């Protein structure tokens, strides 16, 4: 996947932690550590959005829909 450079400003404590990860060889570079953190944040947001949308569903209605076609040889007409 193509990558694009960006500039990021972080506080010294956070940068110190990232640098420690690089020294410990958890990440090969600052860039890859920041990229991994951003990817994790994006995934968290996606899971959160999925959970929020799932919470909007009515369990009783969803169960009724799931059971509607059970035992039938054909899909019900919608």
TORLUM-298824 format. One record per residue (C-alpha): residue number from 1; x, y, z; residue in one letter. Coordinates in nm, 2 decimals. Layout:
N
fimar	px	py	pz	tigu
NUM	X	Y	Z	A;
...
This chain:
78
fimar	px	py	pz	tigu
1	0.00	0.00	0.00	X;
2	0.13	0.35	-0.08	X;
3	0.23	0.56	0.21	X;
4	0.22	0.93	0.27	X;
5	0.43	1.14	0.50	X;
6	0.27	1.35	0.77	X;
7	0.40	1.57	1.04	X;
8	0.29	1.49	1.40	X;
9	0.34	1.69	1.71	X;
10	0.35	1.50	2.04	X;
11	0.45	1.58	2.39	X;
12	0.80	1.48	2.51	X;
13	0.67	1.21	2.75	X;
14	0.49	1.04	2.46	X;
15	0.79	1.07	2.23	X;
16	1.01	0.93	2.50	X;
17	0.79	0.62	2.53	X;
18	0.79	0.57	2.15	X;
19	1.17	0.61	2.15	X;
20	1.19	0.35	2.43	X;
21	0.99	0.11	2.22	X;
22	1.23	0.16	1.93	X;
23	1.53	0.11	2.16	X;
24	1.37	-0.21	2.28	X;
25	1.32	-0.32	1.92	X;
26	0.95	-0.34	1.96	X;
27	0.93	-0.12	1.65	X;
28	1.21	-0.06	1.39	X;
29	1.14	0.31	1.38	X;
30	0.94	0.60	1.52	X;
31	0.74	0.61	1.20	X;
32	0.64	0.24	1.23	X;
33	0.55	0.28	1.60	X;
34	0.32	0.58	1.52	X;
35	0.17	0.40	1.22	X;
36	0.09	0.10	1.44	X;
37	-0.08	0.32	1.70	X;
38	-0.29	0.49	1.43	X;
39	-0.39	0.16	1.28	X;
40	-0.50	0.04	1.63	X;
41	-0.70	0.36	1.69	X;
42	-0.87	0.32	1.35	X;
43	-0.96	-0.04	1.43	X;
44	-1.09	0.05	1.77	X;
45	-1.31	0.32	1.62	X;
46	-1.45	0.07	1.36	X;
47	-1.53	-0.18	1.63	X;
48	-1.70	0.09	1.84	X;
49	-1.91	0.20	1.55	X;
50	-2.01	-0.16	1.48	X;
51	-2.11	-0.20	1.85	X;
52	-2.31	0.12	1.84	X;
53	-2.50	0.01	1.53	X;
54	-2.56	-0.34	1.67	X;
55	-2.70	-0.18	1.99	X;
56	-2.97	-0.01	1.78	X;
57	-3.11	-0.35	1.68	X;
58	-3.42	-0.49	1.85	X;
59	-3.33	-0.84	1.98	X;
60	-3.69	-0.96	1.97	X;
61	-3.74	-0.84	1.61	X;
62	-3.40	-0.98	1.50	X;
63	-3.48	-1.32	1.65	X;
64	-3.82	-1.33	1.48	X;
65	-3.66	-1.25	1.15	X;
66	-3.39	-1.52	1.20	X;
67	-3.65	-1.78	1.29	X;
68	-3.90	-1.68	1.01	X;
69	-3.75	-1.90	0.75	X;
70	-3.63	-2.19	0.97	X;
71	-3.78	-2.52	0.87	X;
72	-3.90	-2.39	0.53	X;
73	-3.75	-2.52	0.21	X;
74	-3.75	-2.18	0.05	X;
75	-3.65	-1.83	0.15	X;
76	-3.95	-1.62	0.25	X;
77	-4.06	-1.35	0.00	X;
78	-3.97	-1.00	0.11	X;
